[in-house]
Each structure stands twice: as structure tokens, then as C-alpha cells.
Amino acid sequence: MYPATGLTRRVLEQRGFRGFVRFDELAARGVPGEAGVYAVVRPAKAHPAFAPRSTAGHHKRRGDPSVTVDELLAAWVDGASVVYIGKASAGKDGRRGLRKRLDEYRRHGAGGAAAHWGGRYIWQLEDAPALLVAWLPTPGQDPGDVEAGLIAEFVAFHGARPFANRNKGRRPGAGRREQTQAHAPGTGTPESG
């Protein structure tokens, strides 16, 4: 684990994150297909403006992804450029990974039906089209552990989770079954990134 930092674009680049492209540029950028983690970075330094409605598609079970502007303001982390940290597993058959997960996230933000509920707050940022996404393959490491470590590092520095991370991620080293039991008693699973 790294010492707590602000997780700026520069820090992420030093740690091997690549890409830093807008969501609408993902298809042309050769996102790797393996498991890994990703971060969404807001280049603007000014306080954000929030849209009253999300551009994201409605979820078949959860409905409208929009939340109130007051909820968005309460979640905002002043001084942070990273607004979301997520993970992409390889899936049971090894065919998921970063490329598929980021495509789901992009399609969800563009109004399509996609299985990506986590991180939905970014789609109510007025400057969402300017957000940058970067990725880091995690060969030999569980992407859930890496995600949890990055979120913990962010919290240690800022005192709060990234803006669009509405759950804590799992504890580093906790197996998926253990984490589900620990975070979602009686509800199935926690909100995923």
C-alpha cells in the first residue's frame, strides 16, 4: 500500500495508470481486456455544477439513477480530482475485464441500459463529457483488493470516499463471499463499482 496521497493524475500516471481519455474516446484507445482498476478524473479545478437529472440510463431493478443536487453537494470532495474508483474482474469465463466494464460504464452514462450502477453520480456533473478515465491492469492481484486499497488511501487523505463511490469497497484481502456477508446482510450484494 502506498502512503496517503491526493491521487492526482500525476500520481496515478506514476503508478502505471494509462489512458486518461474521455468516455467517448474509449473505443478508439485500446483499453486492455484483462482485470484491473480504473479511476475517473475531473480535470477542472472549479467547484462543479450539477444537473438536476442524470444522463445515465435507468436500471431495470433500481430505476432512475438521478439523485438530488443536495445529495450530490453532500458527496462532493473539495480539492479532489479523482471522482470515482472502480474495478473490473475477469469474470467467470475470463471475458470481462477493463474493456467490457468501461464500455458498460460509458453506455450507462450515455443513457443506455447497462449493468453499471456504481459511480452513477458522475453523470450529473455538468462537465461529465470532459471527465477522463484511466485504467491499470492488475495481473496477479485481485482488482477488488486494489480498488479497496485506493479508496482507503483516498479516505485517509481526504476524510471521505471519492464523490461517486457510494460504498467503501471491500476490505483489502477480504474474499468476495466474506465481503458480501459483511456488507450486505439480508440484501444479496453490496453496490458494485
matplotlib code that plots the C-alpha trace (Angstrom):
import matplotlib.pyplot as plt

x = [0.0, 1.2, 1.3, -1.9, -1.8, -4.2, -4.4, -3.9, -3.5, 0.3, 0.3, -1.9, 0.4, 3.4, 1.7, 1.2, -2.4, -2.9, -5.5, -6.7, -9.3, -12.9, -15.5, -16.5, -12.9, -12.6, -13.4, -10.5, -8.0, -7.3, -8.5, -7.0, -9.3, -7.7, -8.9, -7.9, -8.9, -9.9, -10.2, -12.3, -10.5, -12.1, -9.6, -11.5, -10.4, -13.6, -16.4, -18.8, -22.2, -24.8, -27.6, -31.0, -31.3, -28.8, -27.9, -27.4, -29.8, -32.4, -31.6, -34.1, -34.4, -33.2, -34.9, -33.8, -30.2, -30.7, -30.3, -31.0, -28.5, -28.3, -27.1, -24.5, -23.3, -23.0, -20.9, -18.6, -15.0, -13.3, -9.8, -10.0, -9.5, -10.4, -14.2, -14.6, -12.5, -13.8, -12.7, -13.2, -12.9, -12.1, -15.4, -16.1, -15.1, -12.2, -14.0, -15.0, -12.1, -11.5, -12.6, -16.1, -16.6, -15.6, -17.8, -20.7, -19.9, -19.8, -23.1, -24.8, -23.7, -24.9, -28.4, -28.2, -29.2, -26.0, -25.1, -23.1, -24.9, -21.8, -20.3, -23.6, -23.1, -20.6, -23.4, -25.0, -21.8, -22.5, -18.9, -19.2, -18.3, -14.8, -14.1, -11.1, -10.9, -7.7, -7.0, -4.5, -4.4, -3.8, -2.2, -1.6, -3.7, -7.4, -8.8, -11.2, -8.3, -6.5, -9.8, -10.3, -6.7, -7.1, -10.4, -8.8, -5.9, -8.2, -10.2, -7.0, -6.1, -9.5, -11.5, -14.3, -14.8, -14.4, -17.5, -19.2, -18.1, -21.1, -19.8, -16.4, -15.3, -14.3, -11.6, -8.2, -7.7, -11.3, -12.7, -15.8, -18.0, -16.7, -17.3, -20.8, -21.7, -20.0, -21.5, -24.9, -26.7, -30.1, -29.8, -27.7, -24.7, -23.3, -23.5, -20.7, -18.2]
y = [0.0, 3.5, 6.4, 8.5, 11.0, 13.1, 10.6, 13.2, 12.4, 12.7, 10.2, 7.8, 8.1, 7.4, 4.2, 2.9, 4.1, 4.7, 6.2, 9.5, 9.8, 11.0, 8.3, 9.0, 8.2, 4.8, 2.6, 4.0, 3.8, 0.1, -0.5, -3.8, -6.8, -8.1, -7.5, -4.2, -1.0, 2.4, 5.9, 8.8, 12.2, 15.6, 18.0, 21.2, 22.8, 25.0, 23.9, 21.7, 22.5, 19.7, 18.8, 18.1, 14.8, 12.2, 11.4, 7.8, 5.0, 3.7, 0.4, -2.4, -3.0, 0.3, 2.8, 6.4, 6.9, 10.6, 11.9, 15.4, 18.2, 18.3, 14.7, 15.5, 18.5, 16.4, 13.8, 16.3, 16.2, 19.6, 19.5, 16.0, 15.4, 11.7, 11.4, 7.6, 4.5, 1.2, -2.4, -4.8, -8.5, -11.1, -12.7, -16.5, -17.2, -14.6, -12.5, -9.4, -7.2, -3.5, -3.1, -4.5, -2.8, 0.6, 0.1, -0.6, 2.5, 4.6, 3.2, 3.7, 7.4, 7.8, 6.7, 3.1, 0.1, -1.3, -3.1, -0.3, 1.3, 2.2, 5.6, 7.0, 10.4, 11.5, 11.6, 14.5, 16.7, 19.4, 18.8, 15.0, 14.9, 16.3, 13.7, 11.5, 7.7, 5.9, 2.2, -0.1, -3.9, -5.8, -9.2, -11.4, -9.2, -9.2, -6.0, -5.7, -5.6, -2.9, -0.9, -1.1, 0.0, 3.0, 4.0, 3.6, 5.8, 8.4, 8.4, 8.7, 11.8, 13.5, 12.1, 10.9, 8.4, 9.7, 11.6, 8.9, 5.9, 5.4, 2.2, 1.6, -1.2, -4.3, -4.6, -5.4, -9.1, -10.0, -12.7, -11.9, -14.2, -12.8, -9.2, -9.9, -11.3, -8.5, -5.6, -6.7, -8.9, -9.9, -7.9, -10.0, -8.0, -4.5, -1.9, -2.7, -0.4]
z = [0.0, -0.8, 1.6, 1.5, -1.4, -3.2, -6.1, -8.7, -12.4, -11.9, -9.0, -11.0, -14.0, -11.8, -10.5, -14.1, -14.9, -18.6, -20.9, -19.4, -22.1, -22.3, -22.2, -25.8, -26.8, -25.1, -28.1, -30.1, -27.3, -27.0, -23.4, -22.3, -21.8, -18.6, -15.0, -13.3, -11.7, -13.2, -12.0, -13.3, -13.1, -13.3, -14.9, -13.9, -10.6, -10.2, -7.9, -10.1, -11.3, -11.0, -13.4, -11.8, -13.8, -14.7, -18.3, -17.3, -18.3, -16.0, -14.2, -14.7, -10.9, -9.4, -11.7, -12.2, -11.3, -10.6, -7.0, -5.6, -6.0, -2.2, -2.2, -4.8, -2.9, 0.3, -1.5, -3.2, -2.0, -2.3, -3.7, -5.1, -8.8, -8.7, -8.6, -8.9, -8.4, -9.8, -10.6, -13.4, -12.7, -15.4, -14.8, -14.5, -18.1, -18.2, -20.9, -18.8, -17.8, -18.2, -21.8, -21.1, -17.7, -19.0, -22.1, -19.7, -17.7, -20.9, -22.3, -18.9, -18.9, -22.5, -21.4, -22.4, -20.4, -18.8, -15.6, -14.1, -11.2, -9.2, -10.0, -11.4, -9.6, -12.3, -14.9, -13.0, -13.3, -15.9, -17.1, -17.3, -21.0, -20.0, -17.4, -18.1, -17.4, -16.7, -16.1, -14.6, -15.3, -12.1, -13.1, -10.1, -7.9, -7.0, -8.6, -5.6, -3.2, -5.3, -5.6, -1.8, -1.2, -3.5, -1.8, 1.7, 0.6, -0.8, 2.5, 4.6, 2.6, 2.1, 5.0, 2.6, -0.2, -3.8, -4.9, -6.9, -4.7, -2.5, -0.8, 0.8, -1.5, 0.2, 2.8, 1.2, 1.4, 2.1, -0.2, -2.2, -0.1, 3.2, 2.0, 0.7, 4.1, 6.0, 3.9, 2.8, 5.4, 4.0, 0.9, -1.5, -2.5, -2.0, -4.7, -7.1, -8.8]

ax = plt.figure().add_subplot(projection="3d")
ax.plot(x, y, z, "-o")
ax.set_aspect("equal")
plt.show()
